[in-house]
Amino acid sequence: MGPSRPRKPPPPGGEPAPLLLPGLLLLLSLASGVCSLEIQADSNVQALVGEPVTLRCWFQSSSPVTEKLTIDWTYRPLTGGKLEPIFHYQSEAYPAQSGTFRDRISWAGDVNKQDASIRISNPTMDDNGTFTCTVRNPPDVQHNIPQTVLMVTQRGASFQLTSAGLLSILVFLPSAIVIALLLVRMGKKLGLLKSRKKFSYKKSSIEVSDEPEQAGCGQRLADWCLQCLDTDEEDPY
């Protein structure tokens, strides 16, 4: 056997470059294998006092939904304060048993449809605040955390005219006017209304009246209405 050759020392800075390449590829493959999860929610929700409101939240996961999936909702008042857990889901819904939303939170989602929504019954103006929806679906570990701002207001007392209401008014009002005119004419024919002629009489040239010559505005208006009715009843020649 000949003399053994001395081993060449590695270059400064570590292993040779060809040996580093497989390690880098392994790290990249592991990093690319990390699953991601995306969550979407309404940024602003309007509600009325006493009327149920749904806070909608959706998620997209690259992994199938399993019993390990968890959903958590939290609440923070607009006036500030600590974060309050109000809802938890894992195979079953677990609404908060105490706190601001006790007995007022219910499950409105469907994990099979990637829906993580909840419903608030009997909301009040004290519920105004920021709600956060968090979803975890292992091995999905990376995701955004959207926020929903809820604004609860009183119902206004102003009358809102709908298209159906407007149509009813347009149909009812002319009909009411026509019926009223027909009743007036029928009443006059049946003697319920006295003709103007029965109230008027011809004064003699020497008769002096104690009443003023000119009638008031109300009397003249009544006489004009009766004259119009008399004119309508005359047959044209």
HUBELKA-V585532 format. One record per residue. RES is the residue in three letters. PHI is phi in whole degrees, 0 to 359 (NA if undefined). NEAR is the number of other ideal C-beta (glycine too) atoms within 8 Angstrom. D_CENTER is the distance of its C-alpha to the mean C-alpha in whole Angstrom. Layout:
# HUBELKA-V585532
RES;PHI;NEAR;D_CENTER
RES;PHI;NEAR;D_CENTER
This chain:
# HUBELKA-V585532
MET;NA;1;92
GLY;277;3;92
PRO;294;3;90
SER;286;4;86
ARG;280;4;84
PRO;292;4;82
ARG;288;4;79
LYS;286;4;77
PRO;295;4;75
PRO;293;6;71
PRO;294;5;70
PRO;303;2;68
GLY;99;3;65
GLY;118;4;65
GLU;289;6;65
PRO;297;7;66
ALA;304;6;63
PRO;298;5;63
LEU;279;8;62
LEU;282;10;59
LEU;299;8;57
PRO;299;7;57
GLY;295;8;55
LEU;295;8;53
LEU;296;8;52
LEU;295;8;51
LEU;296;8;49
LEU;296;8;47
SER;294;8;47
LEU;294;8;45
ALA;294;7;43
SER;290;6;42
GLY;279;6;41
VAL;290;9;39
CYS;282;11;36
SER;239;8;32
LEU;221;15;29
GLU;244;8;26
ILE;239;16;22
GLN;231;8;19
ALA;208;12;15
ASP;295;7;12
SER;285;7;14
ASN;222;7;11
VAL;228;10;8
GLN;258;6;6
ALA;217;13;6
LEU;250;10;8
VAL;301;11;12
GLY;86;5;13
GLU;254;7;10
PRO;303;8;10
VAL;226;11;8
THR;254;9;10
LEU;262;16;11
ARG;267;8;13
CYS;212;18;16
TRP;235;11;19
PHE;222;13;22
GLN;235;9;25
SER;235;12;29
SER;280;7;32
SER;255;10;34
PRO;295;4;33
VAL;287;9;31
THR;233;8;33
GLU;290;5;33
LYS;280;7;34
LEU;296;13;30
THR;230;9;28
ILE;230;16;25
ASP;227;10;24
TRP;244;16;21
THR;233;11;22
TYR;221;13;20
ARG;225;11;22
PRO;299;9;21
LEU;295;7;20
THR;283;4;23
GLY;98;5;25
GLY;129;6;27
LYS;282;4;28
LEU;286;7;26
GLU;246;11;25
PRO;292;9;25
ILE;237;13;22
PHE;201;15;23
HIS;220;10;25
TYR;228;15;26
GLN;203;10;29
SER;70;4;30
GLU;224;5;28
ALA;272;8;25
TYR;230;7;26
PRO;294;11;24
ALA;295;11;25
GLN;265;4;27
SER;207;4;27
GLY;96;7;26
THR;298;8;22
PHE;252;12;20
ARG;300;8;23
ASP;62;4;23
ARG;234;8;19
ILE;250;13;18
SER;223;8;19
TRP;281;9;19
ALA;233;7;16
GLY;252;12;18
ASP;206;5;22
VAL;296;11;24
ASN;293;5;26
LYS;257;6;23
GLN;57;10;23
ASP;246;10;19
ALA;239;14;19
SER;280;11;16
ILE;229;14;15
ARG;234;12;13
ILE;250;15;14
SER;265;8;14
ASN;51;7;15
PRO;291;15;13
THR;236;7;15
MET;290;8;15
ASP;287;6;18
ASP;277;12;16
ASN;302;9;15
GLY;172;10;17
THR;250;10;17
PHE;248;13;17
THR;238;13;20
CYS;251;15;20
THR;236;10;24
VAL;234;14;25
ARG;232;11;29
ASN;223;12;31
PRO;306;9;35
PRO;273;6;36
ASP;293;13;33
VAL;235;9;34
GLN;253;7;32
HIS;195;12;28
ASN;273;5;26
ILE;235;8;24
PRO;284;11;20
GLN;235;9;18
THR;238;15;14
VAL;263;11;14
LEU;258;15;11
MET;237;9;11
VAL;256;12;10
THR;230;9;11
GLN;282;6;13
ARG;288;6;12
GLY;290;4;14
ALA;270;3;17
SER;291;4;17
PHE;278;3;18
GLN;255;4;16
LEU;275;5;18
THR;274;6;17
SER;295;5;19
ALA;293;6;21
GLY;295;8;21
LEU;296;9;23
LEU;296;8;25
SER;296;8;26
ILE;294;8;27
LEU;295;8;29
VAL;275;8;31
PHE;285;8;32
LEU;297;8;33
PRO;298;8;36
SER;296;8;37
ALA;295;8;37
ILE;294;8;39
VAL;296;8;42
ILE;296;8;42
ALA;297;8;43
LEU;295;8;46
LEU;295;8;47
LEU;295;8;47
VAL;296;10;49
ARG;293;11;52
MET;295;8;52
GLY;296;9;53
LYS;293;12;55
LYS;292;7;57
LEU;275;6;58
GLY;87;6;59
LEU;286;5;56
LEU;249;9;56
LYS;274;6;59
SER;286;9;60
ARG;297;10;61
LYS;293;5;65
LYS;288;6;65
PHE;265;6;64
SER;263;6;66
TYR;212;3;70
LYS;270;4;73
LYS;276;6;75
SER;284;5;78
SER;292;4;80
ILE;256;4;81
GLU;283;6;78
VAL;250;4;77
SER;262;6;73
ASP;281;3;72
GLU;277;4;68
PRO;295;4;67
GLU;295;4;67
GLN;263;4;64
ALA;279;6;61
GLY;289;6;58
CYS;296;5;55
GLY;295;6;53
GLN;294;8;56
ARG;295;9;56
LEU;294;8;53
ALA;295;8;54
ASP;297;10;57
TRP;293;8;55
CYS;296;8;52
LEU;294;11;55
GLN;294;9;57
CYS;295;8;54
LEU;294;12;54
ASP;297;10;58
THR;292;7;58
ASP;293;7;55
GLU;278;8;57
GLU;286;6;60
ASP;279;3;61
PRO;290;3;62
TYR;268;2;65
